[in-house]
Amino acid sequence: MLKQVFTTVAIKAITAAALMITSLSVFAADLTDANEIVTQANLTSYYAGDDGRSEARMLIKDAQGREQKRQFTILRRDREEGGEQDFLVVFSRPADVRNTVFLVAKKPGNDDDRWLYLPGLDLVKRISAGDKRTSFVGSHYFYEDVSGRGTEEDSHTLLETTAEHYVVENKPLDSSSVEFSQYTAWINKVTFLPEKIEYLDENGELYRRVEVLASEEIQGHATVTKSRVSDLRSGGSTTLEFRFQKYDLGMEQAVFSERSLRRPPREWLRRSK
C-alpha cells in the first residue's frame, strides 16, 4: 500500500514537472517574424500607457570634450495604440533655451506635423519632414529619435537570435529621405527595448550608435532611464537621463495644441502632478 502511494506521488510529481517544462518551453519560444518583433519594440519604446511624463537631463560632449547641458520635460499622449500620438517637449535649462518648446503630432504612414517655438524670437517654426533626421537642439539626438521612426518606413530582417537579443536589420524603403543605408537593432527578448542600434552610411561604414545605458520597470512598463547617442565620425556624444517618469496621468488633447507652444501647460510640467 505504502509502495503504491509513493508510486502515485512520484507519477504526479513527474507529470507536474513535465507540464512545467512544457509551459516554460512555450513561454520561452523565440519569435521568428521580424515585423512582429519590431512592432512590439516600437510599442514598448513609445506607447507605454495611454500617456506619459518624464523629466530629462541632457549632456552634450563634442570631440574636444567640451560640454553643454539641457534640461526639459517630455509630455506624451496616445490617440491610438501603435498609431497617432502627440509629444510636447518644454525646455527649462540653460537660460538660452529656457521656454523653447517642441511639438509633434505623430502620424504613422504620413509625414508628422512638427513645430518648434523659439522664445527669443517669439517665433513658431514649422519643421519640415526632411528635417526630422537633423540635430535636436544641438545634440547628437535627431528629432526623429524623440518621437520615434515609423515601422512602416523600413524593411525588417531577423539576422540572429541570441540568448538575450533579437538582432534585426532595417533598411529604408525610401533611401533618399535618410542619411543611412541601414541600421541594426539589438532588441531585448524579455523587455523588447532596443538596447543598441548601429547605423551604416551609404558606404557601409558604421557612423552612429544609440545605446540604452539603464532601464527599469515603471508601473509595469519597461522604461529607458538612461541612453546615449555617439557620433562615431566626430567622436562626440550625447547622454540622456530620464527621471520622475509616470504613465496614465489623464492628460487632455488640449495639452498638445499649438497654443501650448507659446503657453505651455504648467500644471502638467510641475512635478507634483
C-alpha positions in Angstrom: 0.0 0.0 0.0 2.8 2.4 1.0 4.7 1.5 -2.2 1.6 2.3 -4.2 1.2 5.7 -2.5 4.9 6.5 -3.2 4.4 5.4 -6.9 1.3 7.6 -7.3 3.1 10.6 -5.7 6.1 10.1 -8.0 4.0 9.9 -11.1 2.1 13.1 -10.2 5.4 14.9 -9.5 6.9 13.8 -12.8 3.7 14.8 -14.6 3.7 18.2 -12.9 7.4 18.7 -13.8 6.8 17.7 -17.4 3.9 20.2 -17.6 6.0 22.9 -16.1 8.8 22.3 -18.6 6.4 22.3 -21.5 4.8 25.5 -20.3 8.2 27.2 -19.9 9.3 26.0 -23.3 6.2 27.6 -24.8 6.7 30.8 -22.8 10.4 31.0 -23.8 9.8 30.2 -27.5 11.6 32.7 -29.7 9.8 34.9 -32.2 10.8 34.5 -35.8 8.8 37.2 -37.5 11.0 40.4 -37.8 7.9 42.6 -38.3 6.3 41.3 -35.2 9.5 41.9 -33.2 9.9 45.4 -34.5 6.2 46.3 -33.9 6.5 45.1 -30.3 9.7 47.0 -29.8 8.0 50.2 -31.1 5.0 49.8 -28.7 7.3 49.2 -25.8 9.6 52.2 -26.6 6.9 54.8 -27.5 3.5 53.7 -26.4 3.7 52.7 -22.7 0.5 53.6 -21.0 -2.1 56.0 -22.6 0.1 58.9 -21.8 3.3 59.7 -20.0 5.5 62.4 -18.4 9.3 62.4 -17.9 12.0 64.9 -17.0 15.2 64.7 -18.9 18.8 65.8 -18.4 20.9 66.0 -21.5 24.7 66.2 -21.5 26.3 67.0 -24.9 30.0 66.4 -25.4 32.0 67.3 -28.5 35.2 65.7 -29.8 37.3 68.1 -27.7 35.5 67.2 -24.5 33.6 70.5 -24.2 30.2 70.1 -22.6 26.7 71.6 -22.9 23.7 70.7 -20.7 20.0 70.8 -21.4 17.0 70.1 -19.1 13.5 69.6 -20.4 10.2 67.8 -19.7 8.5 65.5 -22.1 4.7 65.0 -22.3 3.2 62.4 -24.5 -0.4 61.3 -25.2 -1.6 58.4 -27.5 -4.5 58.9 -29.8 -4.4 55.1 -30.6 -2.1 52.3 -29.6 0.6 52.0 -32.2 -0.8 54.9 -34.2 -1.2 58.6 -33.9 0.2 60.3 -30.8 1.3 63.7 -29.6 4.5 64.9 -27.9 5.3 68.2 -26.2 8.9 68.9 -25.1 9.5 72.0 -22.9 13.0 73.2 -22.1 13.8 74.7 -18.7 17.7 75.0 -18.7 20.0 76.6 -19.5 18.8 80.1 -19.8 19.4 80.4 -23.6 16.9 77.6 -24.4 14.5 78.1 -21.5 10.9 78.0 -22.7 11.9 76.6 -26.1 9.1 74.2 -27.0 8.9 71.3 -29.4 5.5 69.9 -30.5 4.9 66.8 -32.6 1.7 65.3 -34.0 3.0 61.8 -35.0 1.2 60.3 -37.9 2.5 56.8 -38.8 2.3 56.3 -42.6 2.3 60.0 -43.2 4.6 63.0 -42.5 4.5 64.1 -38.9 3.5 67.6 -38.0 6.4 69.2 -36.1 6.7 72.7 -34.7 9.5 74.5 -32.7 8.8 77.6 -30.7 11.8 79.9 -30.2 11.0 82.3 -27.3 13.9 84.7 -28.0 12.4 85.5 -31.4 8.8 84.8 -30.3 8.7 82.6 -33.4 6.9 79.3 -34.2 8.8 77.4 -36.8 7.3 74.5 -38.7 9.9 71.7 -39.1 9.7 70.1 -42.5 9.5 66.3 -43.0 13.1 66.5 -44.4 14.4 67.9 -41.1 13.3 65.0 -38.9 16.8 63.5 -39.1 18.7 66.7 -38.1 20.1 67.6 -34.7 17.6 68.0 -31.9 18.5 71.3 -30.2 22.2 71.0 -30.9 22.6 67.4 -29.6 23.5 64.2 -31.2 19.9 63.0 -31.0 17.7 63.7 -34.0 14.1 65.0 -33.9 13.1 61.5 -35.1 14.7 59.9 -32.1 12.4 61.8 -29.7 9.1 60.7 -31.2 10.2 57.5 -33.0 10.6 56.3 -36.5 7.6 54.6 -38.2 8.0 50.9 -38.5 6.4 51.0 -42.0 9.3 53.2 -43.3 11.8 50.3 -43.3 12.0 46.7 -44.3 13.0 44.4 -41.4 15.0 41.2 -41.4 15.8 39.0 -38.4 19.6 38.3 -38.6 20.1 36.4 -35.4 18.5 35.3 -32.2 20.9 35.2 -29.2 20.3 34.3 -25.6 19.4 37.9 -24.8 18.5 39.7 -28.1 16.7 39.7 -31.4 19.2 41.2 -33.9 17.2 42.9 -36.6 18.5 44.6 -39.8 16.4 47.5 -41.0 16.6 49.1 -44.4 14.8 52.3 -45.5 12.2 51.9 -48.2 12.9 55.5 -49.3 16.7 55.9 -49.1 16.6 59.5 -50.4 14.8 60.6 -47.2 17.5 59.5 -44.8 21.3 59.7 -44.3 21.8 56.0 -43.5 21.8 52.9 -45.8 20.6 50.5 -43.0 20.7 50.1 -39.2 20.8 47.1 -36.9 18.9 46.9 -33.7 19.6 44.6 -30.7 16.2 44.1 -29.1 15.9 42.6 -25.6 13.9 39.4 -25.8 12.3 39.9 -22.4 11.5 43.7 -22.3 11.5 44.3 -26.1 13.5 47.5 -25.5 16.1 48.1 -28.4 19.2 48.2 -26.3 21.6 49.1 -29.1 21.2 50.5 -32.6 24.0 50.9 -35.1 23.7 52.9 -38.3 25.7 52.4 -41.5 26.2 55.1 -44.1 26.0 54.8 -47.9 29.4 53.2 -48.0 28.5 50.6 -45.4 30.6 52.3 -42.7 29.4 52.4 -39.1 29.0 56.1 -38.1 26.3 56.3 -35.4 25.3 54.3 -32.3 22.4 54.6 -29.9 22.6 52.7 -26.6 20.4 52.1 -23.6 22.6 52.5 -20.5 20.0 51.8 -17.9 16.3 50.8 -17.7 13.8 49.7 -15.1 10.1 48.7 -14.8 7.8 51.6 -14.0 4.1 51.0 -13.5 4.5 47.7 -15.2 6.2 49.1 -18.3 9.9 48.5 -19.3 11.3 52.0 -19.4 14.6 53.5 -20.5 16.1 55.7 -17.8 19.5 56.5 -19.4 20.6 56.4 -23.0 23.4 57.7 -25.2 24.0 58.6 -28.8 27.5 58.5 -30.2 28.7 60.2 -33.4 31.5 57.8 -34.4 32.9 60.1 -37.0 33.4 63.2 -34.8 33.9 61.4 -31.5 31.1 63.5 -29.9 28.2 62.0 -27.9 25.0 63.0 -26.0 23.8 61.3 -22.9 20.1 61.5 -21.8 19.0 60.7 -18.3 15.2 60.3 -17.6 13.7 61.0 -14.2 10.3 61.1 -12.5 8.6 59.1 -15.2 4.9 58.4 -14.8 2.2 56.9 -17.0 -1.6 57.1 -17.4 -1.9 60.6 -16.0 -5.1 61.5 -17.9 -3.8 64.4 -20.0 -6.3 66.1 -22.3 -5.8 66.6 -26.0 -5.7 70.4 -25.5 -2.3 70.0 -23.8 -0.9 69.3 -27.2 -2.4 72.1 -29.2 -0.4 74.8 -31.0 -1.4 77.2 -28.2 0.9 75.2 -25.9 3.9 76.3 -27.9 3.6 79.9 -26.5 1.7 78.9 -23.3 3.0 75.5 -22.1 0.6 73.7 -19.7 2.3 74.5 -16.4 0.1 72.2 -14.4 1.5 69.2 -16.3 5.1 70.4 -16.2 5.1 70.6 -12.4 6.5 67.5 -10.8 3.8 67.3 -8.1 1.2 66.5 -10.8 
